[in-house]
Amino acid sequence: MAFAGDTQLLGIIIIDIIGVTIAIWFLASRLRAKLAEVEARQSKRWKVDKVPPKSEEEPPSHEEE
């Protein structure tokens, strides 16, 4: 009888491993897709919002009235 229980336990462990593998694959593919989407959005935004850097050599002028 102990052999039958071991077989069931082994089957449950195999099914659990397959389930966890599928879940990890699904989440990883969703994460890769989301990262690609964000990178595309950021690169598009950088092209539109590209602002020349401020020159640190010139201090701001303070005009007194």
mmCIF file as gemmi writes it, N, C-alpha and C atoms, coordinates in Angstrom:
data_model
loop_
_atom_site.group_PDB
_atom_site.id
_atom_site.type_symbol
_atom_site.label_atom_id
_atom_site.label_alt_id
_atom_site.label_comp_id
_atom_site.label_asym_id
_atom_site.label_entity_id
_atom_site.label_seq_id
_atom_site.pdbx_PDB_ins_code
_atom_site.Cartn_x
_atom_site.Cartn_y
_atom_site.Cartn_z
_atom_site.occupancy
_atom_site.B_iso_or_equiv
_atom_site.pdbx_formal_charge
_atom_site.auth_seq_id
_atom_site.auth_asym_id
_atom_site.pdbx_PDB_model_num
ATOM 1 N N . MET Axp A 1 ? 0.806 -1.201 0 1 0 ? 1 A 1
ATOM 2 C CA . MET Axp A 1 ? 0 0 0 1 0 ? 1 A 1
ATOM 3 C C . MET Axp A 1 ? 0.85 1.267 0 1 0 ? 1 A 1
ATOM 4 N N . ALA Axp A 2 ? 2.004 1.2 0.615 1 0 ? 2 A 1
ATOM 5 C CA . ALA Axp A 2 ? 2.867 2.372 0.682 1 0 ? 2 A 1
ATOM 6 C C . ALA Axp A 2 ? 3.306 2.791 -0.715 1 0 ? 2 A 1
ATOM 7 N N . PHE Axp A 3 ? 3.45 1.837 -1.614 1 0 ? 3 A 1
ATOM 8 C CA . PHE Axp A 3 ? 3.872 2.145 -2.978 1 0 ? 3 A 1
ATOM 9 C C . PHE Axp A 3 ? 2.809 2.961 -3.703 1 0 ? 3 A 1
ATOM 10 N N . ALA Axp A 4 ? 1.525 2.65 -3.491 1 0 ? 4 A 1
ATOM 11 C CA . ALA Axp A 4 ? 0.443 3.381 -4.146 1 0 ? 4 A 1
ATOM 12 C C . ALA Axp A 4 ? 0.422 4.836 -3.676 1 0 ? 4 A 1
ATOM 13 N N . GLY Axp A 5 ? 0.659 5.074 -2.399 1 0 ? 5 A 1
ATOM 14 C CA . GLY Axp A 5 ? 0.699 6.439 -1.874 1 0 ? 5 A 1
ATOM 15 C C . GLY Axp A 5 ? 1.869 7.217 -2.436 1 0 ? 5 A 1
ATOM 16 N N . ASP Axp A 6 ? 3.002 6.545 -2.576 1 0 ? 6 A 1
ATOM 17 C CA . ASP Axp A 6 ? 4.175 7.203 -3.144 1 0 ? 6 A 1
ATOM 18 C C . ASP Axp A 6 ? 3.936 7.587 -4.6 1 0 ? 6 A 1
ATOM 19 N N . THR Axp A 7 ? 3.217 6.741 -5.319 1 0 ? 7 A 1
ATOM 20 C CA . THR Axp A 7 ? 2.902 7.029 -6.716 1 0 ? 7 A 1
ATOM 21 C C . THR Axp A 7 ? 1.992 8.247 -6.816 1 0 ? 7 A 1
ATOM 22 N N . GLN Axp A 8 ? 1.004 8.335 -5.937 1 0 ? 8 A 1
ATOM 23 C CA . GLN Axp A 8 ? 0.103 9.49 -5.945 1 0 ? 8 A 1
ATOM 24 C C . GLN Axp A 8 ? 0.861 10.769 -5.58 1 0 ? 8 A 1
ATOM 25 N N . LEU Axp A 9 ? 1.711 10.669 -4.583 1 0 ? 9 A 1
ATOM 26 C CA . LEU Axp A 9 ? 2.499 11.83 -4.178 1 0 ? 9 A 1
ATOM 27 C C . LEU Axp A 9 ? 3.413 12.283 -5.315 1 0 ? 9 A 1
ATOM 28 N N . LEU Axp A 10 ? 4.032 11.34 -5.991 1 0 ? 10 A 1
ATOM 29 C CA . LEU Axp A 10 ? 4.899 11.664 -7.117 1 0 ? 10 A 1
ATOM 30 C C . LEU Axp A 10 ? 4.098 12.333 -8.236 1 0 ? 10 A 1
ATOM 31 N N . GLY Axp A 11 ? 2.895 11.83 -8.505 1 0 ? 11 A 1
ATOM 32 C CA . GLY Axp A 11 ? 2.034 12.432 -9.526 1 0 ? 11 A 1
ATOM 33 C C . GLY Axp A 11 ? 1.65 13.853 -9.166 1 0 ? 11 A 1
ATOM 34 N N . ILE Axp A 12 ? 1.313 14.077 -7.902 1 0 ? 12 A 1
ATOM 35 C CA . ILE Axp A 12 ? 0.949 15.425 -7.452 1 0 ? 12 A 1
ATOM 36 C C . ILE Axp A 12 ? 2.141 16.368 -7.575 1 0 ? 12 A 1
ATOM 37 N N . ILE Axp A 13 ? 3.312 15.896 -7.207 1 0 ? 13 A 1
ATOM 38 C CA . ILE Axp A 13 ? 4.515 16.732 -7.306 1 0 ? 13 A 1
ATOM 39 C C . ILE Axp A 13 ? 4.808 17.084 -8.762 1 0 ? 13 A 1
ATOM 40 N N . ILE Axp A 14 ? 4.669 16.127 -9.66 1 0 ? 14 A 1
ATOM 41 C CA . ILE Axp A 14 ? 4.913 16.387 -11.09 1 0 ? 14 A 1
ATOM 42 C C . ILE Axp A 14 ? 3.912 17.402 -11.626 1 0 ? 14 A 1
ATOM 43 N N . ILE Axp A 15 ? 2.633 17.249 -11.258 1 0 ? 15 A 1
ATOM 44 C CA . ILE Axp A 15 ? 1.603 18.19 -11.707 1 0 ? 15 A 1
ATOM 45 C C . ILE Axp A 15 ? 1.89 19.583 -11.151 1 0 ? 15 A 1
ATOM 46 N N . ASP Axp A 16 ? 2.304 19.663 -9.882 1 0 ? 16 A 1
ATOM 47 C CA . ASP Axp A 16 ? 2.641 20.955 -9.289 1 0 ? 16 A 1
ATOM 48 C C . ASP Axp A 16 ? 3.822 21.606 -10.004 1 0 ? 16 A 1
ATOM 49 N N . ILE Axp A 17 ? 4.828 20.829 -10.322 1 0 ? 17 A 1
ATOM 50 C CA . ILE Axp A 17 ? 6 21.369 -11.022 1 0 ? 17 A 1
ATOM 51 C C . ILE Axp A 17 ? 5.603 21.887 -12.4 1 0 ? 17 A 1
ATOM 52 N N . ILE Axp A 18 ? 4.766 21.15 -13.093 1 0 ? 18 A 1
ATOM 53 C CA . ILE Axp A 18 ? 4.296 21.598 -14.411 1 0 ? 18 A 1
ATOM 54 C C . ILE Axp A 18 ? 3.493 22.89 -14.274 1 0 ? 18 A 1
ATOM 55 N N . GLY Axp A 19 ? 2.625 22.956 -13.27 1 0 ? 19 A 1
ATOM 56 C CA . GLY Axp A 19 ? 1.819 24.161 -13.044 1 0 ? 19 A 1
ATOM 57 C C . GLY Axp A 19 ? 2.669 25.374 -12.718 1 0 ? 19 A 1
ATOM 58 N N . VAL Axp A 20 ? 3.649 25.202 -11.856 1 0 ? 20 A 1
ATOM 59 C CA . VAL Axp A 20 ? 4.535 26.311 -11.498 1 0 ? 20 A 1
ATOM 60 C C . VAL Axp A 20 ? 5.355 26.746 -12.71 1 0 ? 20 A 1
ATOM 61 N N . THR Axp A 21 ? 5.804 25.801 -13.517 1 0 ? 21 A 1
ATOM 62 C CA . THR Axp A 21 ? 6.568 26.127 -14.723 1 0 ? 21 A 1
ATOM 63 C C . THR Axp A 21 ? 5.73 26.951 -15.692 1 0 ? 21 A 1
ATOM 64 N N . ILE Axp A 22 ? 4.482 26.558 -15.887 1 0 ? 22 A 1
ATOM 65 C CA . ILE Axp A 22 ? 3.59 27.306 -16.783 1 0 ? 22 A 1
ATOM 66 C C . ILE Axp A 22 ? 3.332 28.703 -16.23 1 0 ? 22 A 1
ATOM 67 N N . ALA Axp A 23 ? 3.119 28.81 -14.918 1 0 ? 23 A 1
ATOM 68 C CA . ALA Axp A 23 ? 2.876 30.12 -14.307 1 0 ? 23 A 1
ATOM 69 C C . ALA Axp A 23 ? 4.085 31.035 -14.464 1 0 ? 23 A 1
ATOM 70 N N . ILE Axp A 24 ? 5.276 30.52 -14.237 1 0 ? 24 A 1
ATOM 71 C CA . ILE Axp A 24 ? 6.493 31.326 -14.383 1 0 ? 24 A 1
ATOM 72 C C . ILE Axp A 24 ? 6.68 31.75 -15.835 1 0 ? 24 A 1
ATOM 73 N N . TRP Axp A 25 ? 6.45 30.842 -16.766 1 0 ? 25 A 1
ATOM 74 C CA . TRP Axp A 25 ? 6.576 31.178 -18.191 1 0 ? 25 A 1
ATOM 75 C C . TRP Axp A 25 ? 5.588 32.286 -18.561 1 0 ? 25 A 1
ATOM 76 N N . PHE Axp A 26 ? 4.335 32.16 -18.093 1 0 ? 26 A 1
ATOM 77 C CA . PHE Axp A 26 ? 3.305 33.151 -18.405 1 0 ? 26 A 1
ATOM 78 C C . PHE Axp A 26 ? 3.686 34.522 -17.849 1 0 ? 26 A 1
ATOM 79 N N . LEU Axp A 27 ? 4.089 34.561 -16.579 1 0 ? 27 A 1
ATOM 80 C CA . LEU Axp A 27 ? 4.451 35.836 -15.967 1 0 ? 27 A 1
ATOM 81 C C . LEU Axp A 27 ? 5.687 36.449 -16.621 1 0 ? 27 A 1
ATOM 82 N N . ALA Axp A 28 ? 6.658 35.63 -16.969 1 0 ? 28 A 1
ATOM 83 C CA . ALA Axp A 28 ? 7.867 36.14 -17.618 1 0 ? 28 A 1
ATOM 84 C C . ALA Axp A 28 ? 7.545 36.716 -18.995 1 0 ? 28 A 1
ATOM 85 N N . SER Axp A 29 ? 6.672 36.055 -19.737 1 0 ? 29 A 1
ATOM 86 C CA . SER Axp A 29 ? 6.324 36.571 -21.063 1 0 ? 29 A 1
ATOM 87 C C . SER Axp A 29 ? 5.541 37.876 -20.946 1 0 ? 29 A 1
ATOM 88 N N . ARG Axp A 30 ? 4.658 37.972 -19.951 1 0 ? 30 A 1
ATOM 89 C CA . ARG Axp A 30 ? 3.919 39.221 -19.735 1 0 ? 30 A 1
ATOM 90 C C . ARG Axp A 30 ? 4.868 40.349 -19.333 1 0 ? 30 A 1
ATOM 91 N N . LEU Axp A 31 ? 5.834 40.034 -18.484 1 0 ? 31 A 1
ATOM 92 C CA . LEU Axp A 31 ? 6.798 41.034 -18.04 1 0 ? 31 A 1
ATOM 93 C C . LEU Axp A 31 ? 7.661 41.51 -19.204 1 0 ? 31 A 1
ATOM 94 N N . ARG Axp A 32 ? 8.111 40.588 -20.045 1 0 ? 32 A 1
ATOM 95 C CA . ARG Axp A 32 ? 8.913 40.979 -21.216 1 0 ? 32 A 1
ATOM 96 C C . ARG Axp A 32 ? 8.111 41.877 -22.153 1 0 ? 32 A 1
ATOM 97 N N . ALA Axp A 33 ? 6.838 41.534 -22.369 1 0 ? 33 A 1
ATOM 98 C CA . ALA Axp A 33 ? 5.996 42.342 -23.25 1 0 ? 33 A 1
ATOM 99 C C . ALA Axp A 33 ? 5.779 43.736 -22.664 1 0 ? 33 A 1
ATOM 100 N N . LYS Axp A 34 ? 5.55 43.808 -21.369 1 0 ? 34 A 1
ATOM 101 C CA . LYS Axp A 34 ? 5.324 45.1 -20.723 1 0 ? 34 A 1
ATOM 102 C C . LYS Axp A 34 ? 6.59 45.953 -20.758 1 0 ? 34 A 1
ATOM 103 N N . LEU Axp A 35 ? 7.747 45.346 -20.521 1 0 ? 35 A 1
ATOM 104 C CA . LEU Axp A 35 ? 9.003 46.09 -20.58 1 0 ? 35 A 1
ATOM 105 C C . LEU Axp A 35 ? 9.274 46.617 -21.986 1 0 ? 35 A 1
ATOM 106 N N . ALA Axp A 36 ? 8.98 45.822 -22.99 1 0 ? 36 A 1
ATOM 107 C CA . ALA Axp A 36 ? 9.162 46.277 -24.375 1 0 ? 36 A 1
ATOM 108 C C . ALA Axp A 36 ? 8.235 47.452 -24.671 1 0 ? 36 A 1
ATOM 109 N N . GLU Axp A 37 ? 7.011 47.392 -24.167 1 0 ? 37 A 1
ATOM 110 C CA . GLU Axp A 37 ? 6.05 48.473 -24.37 1 0 ? 37 A 1
ATOM 111 C C . GLU Axp A 37 ? 6.526 49.76 -23.686 1 0 ? 37 A 1
ATOM 112 N N . VAL Axp A 38 ? 7.003 49.643 -22.466 1 0 ? 38 A 1
ATOM 113 C CA . VAL Axp A 38 ? 7.482 50.813 -21.728 1 0 ? 38 A 1
ATOM 114 C C . VAL Axp A 38 ? 8.724 51.396 -22.392 1 0 ? 38 A 1
ATOM 115 N N . GLU Axp A 39 ? 9.65 50.554 -22.828 1 0 ? 39 A 1
ATOM 116 C CA . GLU Axp A 39 ? 10.852 51.043 -23.504 1 0 ? 39 A 1
ATOM 117 C C . GLU Axp A 39 ? 10.5 51.77 -24.793 1 0 ? 39 A 1
ATOM 118 N N . ALA Axp A 40 ? 9.541 51.244 -25.537 1 0 ? 40 A 1
ATOM 119 C CA . ALA Axp A 40 ? 9.121 51.906 -26.775 1 0 ? 40 A 1
ATOM 120 C C . ALA Axp A 40 ? 8.489 53.257 -26.464 1 0 ? 40 A 1
ATOM 121 N N . ARG Axp A 41 ? 7.669 53.311 -25.427 1 0 ? 41 A 1
ATOM 122 C CA . ARG Axp A 41 ? 7.03 54.561 -25.039 1 0 ? 41 A 1
ATOM 123 C C . ARG Axp A 41 ? 8.071 55.583 -24.578 1 0 ? 41 A 1
ATOM 124 N N . GLN Axp A 42 ? 9.058 55.141 -23.812 1 0 ? 42 A 1
ATOM 125 C CA . GLN Axp A 42 ? 10.085 56.061 -23.33 1 0 ? 42 A 1
ATOM 126 C C . GLN Axp A 42 ? 10.974 56.556 -24.462 1 0 ? 42 A 1
ATOM 127 N N . SER Axp A 43 ? 11.335 55.684 -25.394 1 0 ? 43 A 1
ATOM 128 C CA . SER Axp A 43 ? 12.178 56.133 -26.507 1 0 ? 43 A 1
ATOM 129 C C . SER Axp A 43 ? 11.416 57.114 -27.387 1 0 ? 43 A 1
ATOM 130 N N . LYS Axp A 44 ? 10.131 56.883 -27.551 1 0 ? 44 A 1
ATOM 131 C CA . LYS Axp A 44 ? 9.295 57.798 -28.322 1 0 ? 44 A 1
ATOM 132 C C . LYS Axp A 44 ? 9.211 59.149 -27.609 1 0 ? 44 A 1
ATOM 133 N N . ARG Axp A 45 ? 9.077 59.107 -26.29 1 0 ? 45 A 1
ATOM 134 C CA . ARG Axp A 45 ? 8.986 60.342 -25.524 1 0 ? 45 A 1
ATOM 135 C C . ARG Axp A 45 ? 10.309 61.104 -25.554 1 0 ? 45 A 1
ATOM 136 N N . TRP Axp A 46 ? 11.438 60.382 -25.499 1 0 ? 46 A 1
ATOM 137 C CA . TRP Axp A 46 ? 12.74 61.043 -25.542 1 0 ? 46 A 1
ATOM 138 C C . TRP Axp A 46 ? 12.938 61.763 -26.871 1 0 ? 46 A 1
ATOM 139 N N . LYS Axp A 47 ? 12.422 61.2 -27.948 1 0 ? 47 A 1
ATOM 140 C CA . LYS Axp A 47 ? 12.56 61.846 -29.255 1 0 ? 47 A 1
ATOM 141 C C . LYS Axp A 47 ? 11.76 63.142 -29.289 1 0 ? 47 A 1
ATOM 142 N N . VAL Axp A 48 ? 10.585 63.145 -28.654 1 0 ? 48 A 1
ATOM 143 C CA . VAL Axp A 48 ? 9.714 64.318 -28.672 1 0 ? 48 A 1
ATOM 144 C C . VAL Axp A 48 ? 10.177 65.369 -27.671 1 0 ? 48 A 1
ATOM 145 N N . ASP Axp A 49 ? 10.527 64.944 -26.473 1 0 ? 49 A 1
ATOM 146 C CA . ASP Axp A 49 ? 10.834 65.872 -25.381 1 0 ? 49 A 1
ATOM 147 C C . ASP Axp A 49 ? 12.321 66.15 -25.213 1 0 ? 49 A 1
ATOM 148 N N . LYS Axp A 50 ? 13.109 65.921 -26.215 1 0 ? 50 A 1
ATOM 149 C CA . LYS Axp A 50 ? 14.551 66.111 -26.058 1 0 ? 50 A 1
ATOM 150 C C . LYS Axp A 50 ? 14.836 67.594 -25.841 1 0 ? 50 A 1
ATOM 151 N N . VAL Axp A 51 ? 15.375 67.904 -24.674 1 0 ? 51 A 1
ATOM 152 C CA . VAL Axp A 51 ? 15.663 69.283 -24.295 1 0 ? 51 A 1
ATOM 153 C C . VAL Axp A 51 ? 17.167 69.412 -24.138 1 0 ? 51 A 1
ATOM 154 N N . PRO Axp A 52 ? 17.753 70.46 -24.682 1 0 ? 52 A 1
ATOM 155 C CA . PRO Axp A 52 ? 19.199 70.616 -24.512 1 0 ? 52 A 1
ATOM 156 C C . PRO Axp A 52 ? 19.522 70.839 -23.036 1 0 ? 52 A 1
ATOM 157 N N . PRO Axp A 53 ? 20.629 70.291 -22.554 1 0 ? 53 A 1
ATOM 158 C CA . PRO Axp A 53 ? 20.979 70.447 -21.14 1 0 ? 53 A 1
ATOM 159 C C . PRO Axp A 53 ? 21.338 71.886 -20.813 1 0 ? 53 A 1
ATOM 160 N N . LYS Axp A 54 ? 21.055 72.275 -19.561 1 0 ? 54 A 1
ATOM 161 C CA . LYS Axp A 54 ? 21.376 73.628 -19.122 1 0 ? 54 A 1
ATOM 162 C C . LYS Axp A 54 ? 22.883 73.761 -18.952 1 0 ? 54 A 1
ATOM 163 N N . SER Axp A 55 ? 23.381 74.93 -19.275 1 0 ? 55 A 1
ATOM 164 C CA . SER Axp A 55 ? 24.806 75.187 -19.089 1 0 ? 55 A 1
ATOM 165 C C . SER Axp A 55 ? 25.029 75.575 -17.63 1 0 ? 55 A 1
ATOM 166 N N . GLU Axp A 56 ? 25.904 74.861 -16.958 1 0 ? 56 A 1
ATOM 167 C CA . GLU Axp A 56 ? 26.161 75.133 -15.552 1 0 ? 56 A 1
ATOM 168 C C . GLU Axp A 56 ? 27.197 76.24 -15.374 1 0 ? 56 A 1
ATOM 169 N N . GLU Axp A 57 ? 27.818 76.677 -16.45 1 0 ? 57 A 1
ATOM 170 C CA . GLU Axp A 57 ? 28.85 77.705 -16.367 1 0 ? 57 A 1
ATOM 171 C C . GLU Axp A 57 ? 28.25 79.086 -16.122 1 0 ? 57 A 1
ATOM 172 N N . GLU Axp A 58 ? 27.084 79.349 -16.659 1 0 ? 58 A 1
ATOM 173 C CA . GLU Axp A 58 ? 26.468 80.66 -16.538 1 0 ? 58 A 1
ATOM 174 C C . GLU Axp A 58 ? 25.534 80.68 -15.333 1 0 ? 58 A 1
ATOM 175 N N . PRO Axp A 59 ? 25.832 81.519 -14.331 1 0 ? 59 A 1
ATOM 176 C CA . PRO Axp A 59 ? 24.905 81.618 -13.203 1 0 ? 59 A 1
ATOM 177 C C . PRO Axp A 59 ? 23.671 82.404 -13.623 1 0 ? 59 A 1
ATOM 178 N N . PRO Axp A 60 ? 22.554 82.16 -12.994 1 0 ? 60 A 1
ATOM 179 C CA . PRO Axp A 60 ? 21.352 82.909 -13.37 1 0 ? 60 A 1
ATOM 180 C C . PRO Axp A 60 ? 21.526 84.387 -13.033 1 0 ? 60 A 1
ATOM 181 N N . SER Axp A 61 ? 21.034 85.23 -13.904 1 0 ? 61 A 1
ATOM 182 C CA . SER Axp A 61 ? 21.189 86.669 -13.687 1 0 ? 61 A 1
ATOM 183 C C . SER Axp A 61 ? 20.086 87.163 -12.762 1 0 ? 61 A 1
ATOM 184 N N . HIS Axp A 62 ? 20.49 87.965 -11.774 1 0 ? 62 A 1
ATOM 185 C CA . HIS Axp A 62 ? 19.532 88.557 -10.844 1 0 ? 62 A 1
ATOM 186 C C . HIS Axp A 62 ? 19.519 90.059 -11.091 1 0 ? 62 A 1
ATOM 187 N N . GLU Axp A 63 ? 18.466 90.521 -11.672 1 0 ? 63 A 1
ATOM 188 C CA . GLU Axp A 63 ? 18.366 91.944 -11.973 1 0 ? 63 A 1
ATOM 189 C C . GLU Axp A 63 ? 17.702 92.651 -10.804 1 0 ? 63 A 1
ATOM 190 N N . GLU Axp A 64 ? 18.332 93.714 -10.344 1 0 ? 64 A 1
ATOM 191 C CA . GLU Axp A 64 ? 17.762 94.508 -9.265 1 0 ? 64 A 1
ATOM 192 C C . GLU Axp A 64 ? 17.105 95.728 -9.87 1 0 ? 64 A 1
ATOM 193 N N . GLU Axp A 65 ? 15.953 96.06 -9.345 1 0 ? 65 A 1
ATOM 194 C CA . GLU Axp A 65 ? 15.239 97.222 -9.872 1 0 ? 65 A 1
ATOM 195 C C . GLU Axp A 65 ? 15.354 98.384 -8.946 1 0 ? 65 A 1
